[in-house]
Amino acid sequence: MTEFNFADFVDVIRDWPEQGQAVMDISRLLEHPNVFHEAVVTLAKPLVELQPNKVIGIEQRGLAIGSAIAYYLGCGIVPARSIAYLPEDYGRPVELLPTSRFADSRLALVSDSIDAGDRIAIVDDWLIKGTTVLALMKMVEKLKATVVGIACVVNDMSETRRKLLGRPEVHSLIQNLCVSDVEPVD
């Protein structure tokens, strides 16, 4: 196994879309095959013993890396996606997550994608406050399934926010990358 400094492949774009805000770009991590492979394996290995049968990937970058992790684990992938991508006459039952900072302010999860008793791993690219993950955990619980693991590329949550999430622990490639002088934007 090759050692990578994953932070070398992640960019924080400051003062965008507005002054004082920032976004995380993991494009370089995804586009380099060896780095992407090591990132997937590094995030998936702690999840193996937790035996999830489904992975929820949070749109968009969390869905990209979550899909690869699901493949590695032999799991199904369930997208938590923007409602902007669902037609009005969409025929499957959808649960809406509370307001988030996504462009259209809402994420949706197809509720019949989660069965009672499922063991779920949640994957995102950047955890800042953990609000979206917490909302997904509550939704999974409502659907009578269990979140057994959480994985992300960058974990920028404060210790207080980490405690708010409770269990399971968060597995990440990078911790505390972004200083708190910017307001992150999803």
C-alpha positions in Angstrom: 0.0 0.0 0.0 1.3 3.4 -1.0 1.1 6.2 1.5 -0.5 9.4 0.3 -1.0 12.7 1.9 -4.7 13.0 0.9 -4.7 16.7 1.8 -2.4 17.3 -1.2 -5.3 16.2 -3.4 -8.1 18.4 -1.8 -8.6 22.1 -2.4 -10.4 24.5 -0.2 -11.8 27.3 -2.5 -12.1 30.3 -0.2 -14.3 33.4 -0.7 -16.6 31.5 -3.1 -19.4 31.7 -3.8 -19.3 34.8 -1.6 -16.7 36.5 0.5 -16.1 34.7 3.7 -17.5 31.4 2.4 -15.7 28.3 1.1 -16.3 25.0 -0.8 -14.2 21.8 -0.8 -13.1 20.4 -4.0 -12.0 16.7 -4.0 -11.8 16.5 -7.8 -8.0 15.8 -7.9 -8.5 13.0 -5.4 -11.1 11.4 -7.6 -9.2 11.9 -10.9 -5.9 10.2 -9.9 -6.6 6.4 -10.1 -4.0 5.4 -7.4 -5.1 8.1 -5.0 -8.8 7.4 -5.5 -8.2 3.7 -5.0 -6.3 4.3 -1.8 -8.9 6.7 -0.6 -11.7 4.2 -1.2 -9.8 1.3 0.5 -8.8 3.5 3.5 -12.4 4.6 4.1 -13.9 1.2 3.4 -11.6 -1.0 5.5 -13.0 0.2 8.9 -16.5 -0.4 7.6 -15.9 -4.0 6.6 -16.2 -5.4 10.1 -19.4 -3.3 10.6 -21.1 -5.3 7.8 -23.3 -2.6 6.2 -25.5 -3.9 3.4 -26.2 -0.4 2.0 -24.3 2.9 1.6 -26.0 6.2 1.5 -23.9 8.6 -0.6 -24.7 12.3 0.0 -24.8 14.2 -3.3 -22.7 14.9 -5.3 -19.2 14.1 -4.2 -20.3 11.9 -1.4 -22.3 9.9 -3.9 -19.2 9.5 -6.1 -16.9 8.2 -3.4 -19.8 6.4 -1.7 -20.5 4.4 -4.8 -16.9 3.1 -5.0 -17.0 2.3 -1.3 -20.3 0.4 -1.7 -18.7 -1.6 -4.6 -15.7 -2.4 -2.4 -18.0 -3.6 0.4 -20.4 -5.5 -1.9 -23.2 -3.2 -0.8 -26.0 -1.4 -2.6 -25.8 2.4 -3.0 -28.6 4.8 -2.1 -28.3 8.4 -3.2 -29.3 11.2 -0.9 -29.9 13.7 -3.7 -31.1 17.1 -4.4 -34.8 17.4 -5.1 -33.9 19.5 -8.1 -33.1 16.2 -9.8 -36.5 14.5 -9.1 -39.4 15.1 -11.5 -42.7 16.2 -10.0 -44.3 12.9 -11.1 -41.6 10.7 -9.6 -43.3 7.4 -8.8 -41.3 6.2 -5.7 -41.9 7.4 -2.2 -39.4 10.1 -1.1 -38.5 11.4 2.3 -37.2 15.0 2.4 -34.5 15.9 4.8 -34.8 19.1 6.7 -33.4 22.3 5.1 -29.8 22.1 4.3 -27.3 24.4 2.5 -27.8 22.8 -0.9 -28.6 25.0 -3.7 -32.3 24.1 -3.7 -32.2 23.7 0.2 -33.5 20.1 0.3 -32.2 16.6 -0.1 -34.4 13.6 -0.8 -34.0 9.9 -0.1 -36.1 7.3 -1.8 -37.6 5.7 1.3 -38.3 2.3 -0.2 -34.5 2.0 -0.9 -34.1 1.4 2.8 -35.6 -1.7 4.3 -36.2 -2.4 8.0 -33.2 -4.1 9.5 -30.7 -2.6 6.9 -27.2 -1.8 8.1 -26.3 1.6 6.6 -23.0 3.4 6.1 -23.2 7.1 5.3 -20.6 8.7 3.1 -19.9 12.3 2.3 -17.0 14.4 1.1 -16.8 17.1 3.8 -18.3 17.1 7.3 -18.4 20.5 8.8 -21.3 20.5 11.3 -22.7 17.0 10.6 -26.2 18.4 10.2 -27.0 16.4 7.0 -25.5 13.2 8.4 -27.5 13.7 11.7 -30.7 14.2 9.6 -30.0 11.1 7.6 -29.3 9.1 10.8 -32.7 10.1 12.1 -34.4 9.2 8.8 -32.7 5.8 8.7 -33.9 5.2 12.3 -37.4 6.2 11.3 -37.3 3.6 8.5 -36.3 1.0 11.1 -32.7 0.6 9.9 -29.4 1.3 11.6 -26.5 3.5 10.7 -23.4 1.4 11.5 -20.7 3.7 10.0 -19.9 7.1 8.7 -17.1 8.0 6.4 -15.9 11.2 4.8 -12.9 12.6 3.0 -12.5 15.6 5.3 -13.8 15.8 8.8 -13.8 19.5 9.9 -16.3 19.0 12.8 -15.5 20.5 16.1 -15.3 18.0 19.1 -18.7 19.4 20.2 -20.2 18.6 16.9 -18.6 15.1 16.8 -20.2 14.4 20.2 -23.6 15.6 18.9 -23.5 12.9 16.2 -22.8 10.3 18.9 -22.1 6.8 17.6 -21.0 5.4 15.2 -17.6 7.1 15.0 -16.6 9.0 11.9 -13.9 7.6 9.7 -12.0 10.2 7.6 -9.0 10.6 5.4 -8.2 14.1 6.6 -9.1 15.9 9.9 -9.3 19.7 10.5 -8.2 20.8 7.1 -10.1 24.1 6.9 -9.6 26.8 9.5 -12.7 28.3 11.0 -12.3 31.7 9.3 -14.8 30.8 6.5 -18.4 29.6 6.4 -18.4 26.3 4.4 -21.0 25.9 1.7 -22.2 22.5 0.6 
